[in-house]
């Protein structure tokens, strides 16, 4: 087996006194750069770094840097900023608690939430933790079972509405011209109309009632705000240098929008998503409280609907309407805390820096 020969040039110092990288060429096609500075050492074989990760050369002929390493470092920075924020941690813990209840609550608390019983309007006790309704239904079972319905509807509707706002807003901002005029006109129309009032009118004349009805109505009335913000941000980014460079390299339009511009708008998209989810959960509860949904499916809004119809407030049955209302308020507040925390992580001006402690050190004289 023959040992590959190599040709090497002697390192020479540059103007700053540092040793310049030396290129070694071998007869087996291997190219290596070496330097006395360990931070500039890299070995590349046929365009692949020695670690097996595709490397991209830096401008000016520097050592190649792995794209996956840069991406992982950025994710670690984002994760550190989010986890160190107390508002995000507090809100995420509350949302995680309700998500766990929605996932495993109906499996642990077995029972029909609509089952009638002999104990009517009984207050909280060891038998019925949250009391019972006027027809003997267990309120605790209804709250546990209704958590799944309210959260699933809220998150699904919020994600769909946020996706619509991303597509409409970024398309209008990037293309401009006639496309921007048409999409902006539609967006402005939905912004001017009161969302909840329009949704109530649409729900009243909808041909059927149920979760699909609420999903369609809330999505139609909740996408315009996020689309307006994303359009404005995309307008400011479409002439940036990195976008022009992507166009010059022949990248497709949709790849530029979703791979170049979209990652720089994550903070706005996250804020829009959380705001839409909050609106979707509260709107779903409001529609069902007004009787515009399917009142046979247990949810927080349906519980409030039946409590209002059966005069729970006049009868003093506070345990009937307080638990679902408190759950809705806690979820809404938790999502708001997460939204505020993400804003602080994305905007350095909103961050609260820890106060630095000043320690006075007395110097002792030396004899």
N, C-alpha and C positions, 0 to 999 in steps of 0.2 A: 504494500500500500504506500503510495507516494505521499509525501508531506507537501501541502501547498506552499509554494514560495510566495513571498510578498515583497513589495517595494515600499519603502518608507522614507519620508522626509524628516529631517531633524526639526524638532519644535523650535520656534523662534518667538521671542517675546514681542507683544504688540506695543502700542504707544503708552499704554498704562502699566506696562511691566508684567502683564499676565501672559501666560503661555497660550499660544494659539493652538486650536485643534489640529491634529495630524491625521491625514487620510492614509489608510493602509489598503492596498489593493492586492488581492490574492488571485491565483489562477483558477480558483473554483467559483468565482463570481461573488465572493464575499467582500463587503465593504465595511470598514470599521473606522470610527473616529475616536481618537483618544486625546486626552488633555490632562494637564496636571491638576486642573480644577475638577473635582469629582462630581460637581453638579452638572457638568457639561459632557459627561461620558454617555455614549449611546452606541449600541451595536445593531446594525441593520443588515438583514440578509434578504435579498430580493424584495426590498420594500417593506419587510415585516420586522418589527422590533424583536429583540431577544426574548421578551416576555410572551410572545405569541399574539400581541394585540396590534391591530393595524395602527400605524403611526402617521401623523400628519406633520410635514416639515414646517417649522416656524419661518416667518419672513426674515430675510437676511442671512439665510443659510445656517440657522441655529440647529440645535439638536432636535429631533422629532419628538413630539409629545403625543401620547395616546389620547384619542378623543374620549374613550370610555373612562379614562382616569379623570379628565376634566369634568365630564358629566357627573361622575360619582362624587367628586369634590363639591360641585354645586349643590347636589342633593343633600350632602351632609351639612352644608352651610344653611340651607333652607330648613332642614330638620332641626338644627340647633337653634335657629332663631325662633321657630315655632314652639319647640318644647320648653325653651327658657321663658316664654311669655306666659305670665300668670293668667291672663284673660283667656288665652287659647286653652291652656291646661284645665282651667275651671269649666269652661263651656264644653270642651270635649269630654270631660268626665261625666257631666250630666247627660249629654247626648248618648254616650256609650252605655250609661245605666239604662236609659229607656230603650235603646236598641237591644240590649240583653233581655229586658222584659218582653219586648215584642217577639224575640226569637224563641225564648225558652219559657216564658210565662205561661202560655196556654198548655204547654206540656206538663208543667209542674202543678198548676191549678186546674184540675180536671173538673168539668161541670159545664152545663148548658147555661150561658149567660141570660137566656130568655126563659129559663124554667121558672114556673110559678111556685110559690111556697106558702105555708100557713102563716109565717111571721111577716106581718105587713107593717111598714113604717117603724121598724125597730132600729134603734140607734146602734152605733158601733159597740161590739161586744166580742168576747172570745169566740163565739160561734160565727158571727158575721162581722168581720173586721171593719168594714166600711158601712155597716148597716144594710137595710133592705129598702126596697121601693114600696109603692102603694099596693103593688100586686105580689109582693113577697120575693122579688128578684134580688139576688145578691149583688150589691154594688161593687164589691171588690172583684168579683169574677167579671163583671162588665167592664171595669176599668182595665184589667189585665188583657182581656180579649180585644177591647177597643183600641189599645195602644198599637197593636199590630196594624189595624186598618188605617188609623190616622197617620202613622209614620210612613207606611208603605205608599199611601196616596200622596203625602206631602213630598217625599223624596223623589218619587217617580215623576210627578208633575213638575217639580222644580228642575230636575235634570233635563226633561224634554224642553221646557221653556227656555232654559239657559242655552241648550244646543241650538234652538231656533234663533235666539238673539245673537249667538256667535256667528252663525252662517250669514244672517241678514246684515248685521253690523259690519263685519269684516269685508263682505262682498261689496257693500255700498262704499265703504271707505277706500278700498283698494282700486276698484275700477273707475269710480267717479263718473262724470258725464251723465248720460241718460239713465243708466242703471242706478246711479246714486240718486238722481232726482226722483225716480219712481219709488225706490225703496224708502227714501227719506219721507216722501209724501205719505206713504202707508204708515210708517212709524209715527209721524207727527199726528196723524188722525187718531191712532190708538193712544197716544200720549195725552191728547186733549180730552178725550172721552173719559169720564170717571170709571175706573176699572171695575170696582165692586158693583156699582149700580148697573153697568152694562152686563156684568155676569149674572146678576139677579134677573134681569129682563130676559136674557138668553135662556137661563135655567127654567124660567116659567113657561116658555114656549117650546122647550125641547121635547122631541117625540118620546123619549124614554128617560128613566131615572136610574141612577146607579153610579158606581165608581167611574165607568167610562165616560158618562155624561160630565161629571165633575172634572175629569182629566182634560177633556176637550175644551170646556168653557174656561177653566183657569189658565190653561196654556195660551189660549187666544188672547186673554186679557192681561197677561203678565210678562210678555217677552219684549215689549217695546222699550222699556227703560234701559235694560241691559244693552239692547241693540244700539241705542243712541250713544251710550258711553263708548262702546267698542268702535263705532263708526268714527267718532272724534279722535280716538287714540290711533286708529289705523291711518287716518288722514295725515297725522303727524309723523308716521313711521314709513310710509310708502316711498318717501324720497330719501331715506337714510342711506348711508354708504353701504351697509351690509345688504340691503335690498337691491341696490344698484349692482353690487358685485354678483349677487345671485342671478339677476337678469342677464348680466354679461356672460356668465358661464352657461347660459342656456337652460336654466331651471324652469320647470313648468309653472304656470300661474298658481295653481292650487297648492303646489309644493312650497312656493314662496309664502303663500298666505298662512298655511297651517304648519310649516316647519321652520320658517324664518321669523315671521311676525307674531304668530300665536304664542310662542314661548315667552315673548317679552310683554305679553298682556295677561299673564297668569293671575297677577294680583287683582286686576279688574274683573276677570272672569270668576275668580273665587268669590269676590265680594258680591257680584251679581248672582251667582249660584246660591249663596247662603241667603241673600235677601229674597230671592224667588222661592226658595224652600220655605222660609218663614211665612211669606205671604200665602203660599199654597196650603200650608197646614192650617193657618188661621182662617183662610177663605173656605176651606173644606168644612171646618167646624162651624163657621157662620152659615153656610148654605144648609147644612143639616139641621142646625138650630132653627132655621126658618122653615124647615120642612120641605126643602127643595131637592133633597137627596132621597136615597132609599132608607127609610126609617126602620127597616127590618134587619139591617146589618149593624151589629154593635160597633160603636165608635164613640169618641168623646162628644162629638156634635150631636149624635142621636141621643145620648144620655141627657144632654142639656135640653134637647127638644122635648123628651118625655117628662123631664122634671118641670119644665115650664108649663106644659099642657096639663099636668096634674097638680098644679099649684103647690109645688114643694116649698117655695119661699113662704107662702102664707101659712102652710101647715107647720113650719119650723123644721122641716127635714133638710137641714143644711148639709148633712152627709151625702145627700143625693146629688147635689150640683157642685159642691166645693171640690171633691177629688178630680173630676174631669177638667174643671176650670183651672185648678192649680197645676195639673199636668201640662195643659196647653201653655200656661204662662211660663212654666219652667223651661219647656223646650224652646219657646220663642226667645226667652232671655239667654239661654245657653248659645243658641245660634248667633244672637247679637254679640255676645262676648267673643265668640270665635271670629266674627267679622271684624270687630275692633282690633283684635290681636293680629290678624292678618294684615290689616292696614298699617299697624305699627311695625310689623316685620318688613313690609314692602317699602315703607316711607321712613327713612332715618330721622326725619324731623319730628315724627310722632313718638319716637322711642324715648322711654324714660331711663336715662343712664344712671347706674348706681353711684351714690355719692362716695367720693374718695375720702378715706380717712387720713388725716394729717397727724403724723406722729412727730412730736418734738424730741429730738435727740440731743442731750446735753453732752458737750465735749468736756472731758476731764483733762485737766492740765497734766503734762508729763514733767516730772521733776528732772 
